[in-house]
Structures are given as C-alpha cells and as structure tokens.
C-alpha cells in the first residue's frame, strides 16, 4: 500500500471533520432531554452545538485551499 503525499488543505479538512463530529454529538446529547422528558442542559451546552457549523467552515476552507493549490500547480505546468 502506497501512501499519497498530503496536499495543502488536507489537515484543515480533517480538523473540520473532527470539529463537526464533536458538534454533532453535542447536538444529539443536548436534544436528548427534550425527548426523554428530563431537565434541559445549561445554555453552554447549546453553544457547543455550534461547533457543527464551525467544523463545516473549517473543512470548507481546507477544500478551497486545496483548490487554490491545484490551480497554481496547473498554471505552472502549462
């Protein structure tokens, strides 16, 4: 199995994915008391849910960085 070299933006996409997953899990945990009939979590728990959007933006920035690097490479070849 050969390892492919890391392209610019790959780290941002991975980090964004992890942050997104943390936010998604926080959303599931925060919404659970609504369905279980227990006391809701404090407001800070709802703020942690915003990590889903932050992770999506980080991953998007990584994709844009990768696109820019590929364009620079294609422009230098031609």
C-alpha positions as a LaTeX table, in Angstrom:
\begin{tabular}{lrrr}
\hline
Residue & $x$ (\AA) & $y$ (\AA) & $z$ (\AA) \\
\hline
Unk1 & 0.00 & 0.00 & 0.00 \\
Unk2 & 1.49 & 3.34 & $-1.01$ \\
Unk3 & 0.85 & 6.49 & 0.94 \\
Unk4 & $-0.18$ & 9.56 & $-1.04$ \\
Unk5 & 1.50 & 12.82 & $-0.10$ \\
Unk6 & $-0.54$ & 15.26 & 1.94 \\
Unk7 & $-1.94$ & 18.07 & $-0.17$ \\
Unk8 & $-2.48$ & 21.63 & 1.09 \\
Unk9 & $-5.77$ & 21.83 & 2.93 \\
Unk10 & $-5.92$ & 18.16 & 3.93 \\
Unk11 & $-5.22$ & 19.00 & 7.56 \\
Unk12 & $-7.97$ & 21.61 & 7.61 \\
Unk13 & $-10.47$ & 19.14 & 6.14 \\
Unk14 & $-9.57$ & 16.52 & 8.76 \\
Unk15 & $-9.72$ & 19.04 & 11.61 \\
Unk16 & $-13.04$ & 20.38 & 10.32 \\
Unk17 & $-14.45$ & 16.86 & 10.19 \\
Unk18 & $-13.44$ & 16.20 & 13.78 \\
Unk19 & $-14.90$ & 19.51 & 15.00 \\
Unk20 & $-18.10$ & 18.79 & 13.03 \\
Unk21 & $-18.44$ & 15.35 & 14.64 \\
Unk22 & $-17.94$ & 16.82 & 18.12 \\
Unk23 & $-20.68$ & 19.35 & 17.39 \\
Unk24 & $-23.00$ & 16.66 & 16.01 \\
Unk25 & $-22.56$ & 14.50 & 19.12 \\
Unk26 & $-23.14$ & 17.56 & 21.31 \\
Unk27 & $-26.34$ & 18.27 & 19.38 \\
Unk28 & $-27.60$ & 14.73 & 19.92 \\
Unk29 & $-26.77$ & 14.86 & 23.63 \\
Unk30 & $-28.34$ & 18.29 & 24.04 \\
Unk31 & $-31.56$ & 17.30 & 22.29 \\
Unk32 & $-31.95$ & 14.01 & 24.19 \\
Unk33 & $-33.60$ & 15.60 & 27.29 \\
Unk34 & $-36.32$ & 17.02 & 25.05 \\
Unk35 & $-37.34$ & 13.50 & 24.04 \\
Unk36 & $-36.69$ & 11.86 & 27.41 \\
Unk37 & $-38.60$ & 14.42 & 29.45 \\
Unk38 & $-35.69$ & 15.31 & 31.73 \\
Unk39 & $-34.31$ & 18.70 & 32.70 \\
Unk40 & $-32.60$ & 20.52 & 29.80 \\
Unk41 & $-28.87$ & 21.17 & 29.80 \\
Unk42 & $-27.48$ & 24.64 & 30.62 \\
Unk43 & $-27.13$ & 27.17 & 27.77 \\
Unk44 & $-23.39$ & 26.46 & 27.37 \\
Unk45 & $-24.32$ & 23.00 & 26.06 \\
Unk46 & $-26.28$ & 24.63 & 23.24 \\
Unk47 & $-23.26$ & 26.80 & 22.44 \\
Unk48 & $-21.15$ & 23.64 & 21.97 \\
Unk49 & $-23.65$ & 22.57 & 19.29 \\
Unk50 & $-22.42$ & 25.49 & 17.19 \\
Unk51 & $-19.22$ & 23.53 & 16.59 \\
Unk52 & $-21.04$ & 21.73 & 13.79 \\
Unk53 & $-21.13$ & 24.92 & 11.75 \\
Unk54 & $-17.59$ & 25.86 & 12.72 \\
Unk55 & $-16.32$ & 22.45 & 11.62 \\
Unk56 & $-18.14$ & 22.78 & 8.32 \\
Unk57 & $-16.49$ & 26.16 & 7.71 \\
Unk58 & $-13.02$ & 24.83 & 8.61 \\
Unk59 & $-13.45$ & 21.90 & 6.21 \\
Unk60 & $-14.70$ & 24.27 & 3.52 \\
Unk61 & $-11.61$ & 26.45 & 3.98 \\
Unk62 & $-9.47$ & 23.33 & 3.53 \\
Unk63 & $-11.24$ & 22.46 & 0.30 \\
Unk64 & $-10.77$ & 26.00 & $-1.02$ \\
Unk65 & $-7.08$ & 25.89 & $-0.09$ \\
Unk66 & $-6.69$ & 22.59 & $-1.93$ \\
Unk67 & $-8.43$ & 24.03 & $-5.00$ \\
Unk68 & $-6.13$ & 27.06 & $-4.98$ \\
Unk69 & $-3.03$ & 24.85 & $-4.74$ \\
Unk70 & $-4.22$ & 22.67 & $-7.63$ \\
Unk71 & $-4.85$ & 25.75 & $-9.76$ \\
Unk72 & $-1.36$ & 27.09 & $-9.03$ \\
Unk73 & 0.13 & 23.73 & $-9.97$ \\
Unk74 & $-1.86$ & 23.52 & $-13.20$ \\
Unk75 & $-0.95$ & 27.09 & $-14.13$ \\
Unk76 & 2.77 & 26.47 & $-13.56$ \\
Unk77 & 2.72 & 23.30 & $-15.71$ \\
Unk78 & 1.09 & 24.93 & $-18.72$ \\
\hline
\end{tabular}
